[in-house]
């Protein structure tokens, strides 16, 4: 049985414990500013958000995927005064994408 201490030991502990991800995901500190290959970005994003299809993610550039991964990493952290996420100045606050279909 999964206990609370184990499930909250790290942001990746719960998804790994319940089988949502196969391997631990990188910590937010390791992702920010890092240059990850596209395959790594897609694997890490799908590890956190398994509903993001490969076809949908293919519509984004690597920089956009990096930003999305950093944002997803922050959502795994506990909320509170110490939890912050700063949107880059070159990205709008509200975005939308038109379907190719």
Beta strands, then each sheet from edge to edge (+ up, - down):
end
